[in-house]
Amino acid sequence: MAEGLTIQAVEIRKGDQPLIALDRHVAPGTVLTVMGPSGVGKSTLLSYLIGTLDPAFTARGRVILNGRDVTGLPTARRGMGILFQDDLLFPHLSVGGNLAFGLAGGDRAARRERIAAALDEVGLAGFENRDPATVSGGQRARVSLMRMLLADPHALLLDEAFSRLDAARRESTRAMVFDTARARSLPVVMVTHDADDAAAAGGPVIRLGDTPR
Ligand SMILES: Nc1ncnc2c1ncn2[C@@H]1O[C@H](COP(=O)(O)OP(=O)(O)OP(=O)(O)O)[C@@H](O)[C@H]1O
């Protein structure tokens, strides 16, 4: 079976209106960029892939991750990580407490070590006890990224994940995401309005809405 993420003959409808039709394979370590005008269904596609499609929509097709059909599985068992533009860190937990949410298993000391290593990896060594409200937007984005990666996802979904960052942070954060995806051979589906994001990703780009819906 093919490694990577296969979006197989997927059709999503809103009521009786066709919204999305897509048939693509995303190879390990590569990024499929999804663009298109507002309201065309980009976020809806990601919600379908990760298993949180709103009941206002109906869908056909299969989602296959590393040869495993995950279409009928609940979100938590699909093995996918998602990042949104709002980083959604829990405000009542420390940075370390937020990262602990990504971790399944391991004893206390091992978890603490993994969190410290994760923070170090994104240039935030020693930030464990910081309140998320006291760190910058770019730093929060990196904490969100590490929280997602600590769960060891097999695919990454990015929904305008870099759009709140200033230009410098945007470039470094997305480089970090793409480098990680390559290093871990993770397929990535990235929704963006930004042509620079698409260029940096270097993979194929599809534009939803180019064909009549
Ligand atoms: N829960 C819902 N119930 C009904 N319609 C919805 C729901 N969520 C989104 N829609 C509609 O479905 C269509 C697709 O929405 P979606 O958010 O996927 O678009 P998008 O391409 O991601 O837009 P944007 O670029 O503005 O984020 C839009 O017409 C939207 O209004």
The ligand as a MOL file (V3000), in Angstrom:
LIG
                    3D

  0  0  0     0  0            999 V3000
M  V30 BEGIN CTAB
M  V30 COUNTS 31 33 0 0 0
M  V30 BEGIN ATOM
M  V30 1 N -21.1580 24.4530 9.9730 0
M  V30 2 C -21.5680 24.9010 8.7760 0
M  V30 3 N -22.8650 24.8130 8.4090 0
M  V30 4 C -23.2830 25.2490 7.2140 0
M  V30 5 N -22.4720 25.8310 6.3130 0
M  V30 6 C -21.1900 25.9670 6.6340 0
M  V30 7 C -20.6550 25.5020 7.8690 0
M  V30 8 N -19.3280 25.7710 7.8980 0
M  V30 9 C -19.0500 26.3800 6.7300 0
M  V30 10 N -20.1540 26.4940 5.9630 0
M  V30 11 C -20.2390 27.0320 4.5970 0
M  V30 12 O -19.6060 26.1120 3.7370 0
M  V30 13 C -18.8220 26.7800 2.7520 0
M  V30 14 C -17.3720 26.3820 2.8780 0
M  V30 15 O -16.8320 26.9110 4.0900 0
M  V30 16 P -15.2900 26.8060 4.4650 0
M  V30 17 O -15.1090 27.3930 5.8160 0
M  V30 18 O -14.8340 25.4360 4.2140 0
M  V30 19 O -14.6220 27.7690 3.3750 0
M  V30 20 P -13.1180 28.2380 3.2070 0
M  V30 21 O -12.7680 28.0110 1.7700 0
M  V30 22 O -12.2600 27.5780 4.2230 0
M  V30 23 O -13.2300 29.7960 3.4900 0
M  V30 24 P -12.1810 30.8530 4.1170 0
M  V30 25 O -11.0780 31.0070 3.1190 0
M  V30 26 O -13.0100 32.1030 4.2430 0
M  V30 27 O -11.7470 30.2960 5.4300 0
M  V30 28 C -19.0950 28.2700 2.9540 0
M  V30 29 O -20.1440 28.6220 2.1210 0
M  V30 30 C -19.4870 28.3430 4.4140 0
M  V30 31 O -20.3230 29.4580 4.6200 0
M  V30 END ATOM
M  V30 BEGIN BOND
M  V30 1 1 1 2
M  V30 2 1 2 3
M  V30 3 2 2 7
M  V30 4 2 3 4
M  V30 5 1 4 5
M  V30 6 2 5 6
M  V30 7 1 6 7
M  V30 8 1 6 10
M  V30 9 1 7 8
M  V30 10 2 8 9
M  V30 11 1 9 10
M  V30 12 1 10 11
M  V30 13 1 11 12
M  V30 14 1 11 30
M  V30 15 1 12 13
M  V30 16 1 13 14
M  V30 17 1 13 28
M  V30 18 1 14 15
M  V30 19 1 15 16
M  V30 20 2 16 17
M  V30 21 1 16 18
M  V30 22 1 16 19
M  V30 23 1 19 20
M  V30 24 2 20 21
M  V30 25 1 20 22
M  V30 26 1 20 23
M  V30 27 1 23 24
M  V30 28 2 24 25
M  V30 29 1 24 26
M  V30 30 1 24 27
M  V30 31 1 28 29
M  V30 32 1 28 30
M  V30 33 1 30 31
M  V30 END BOND
M  V30 END CTAB
M  END
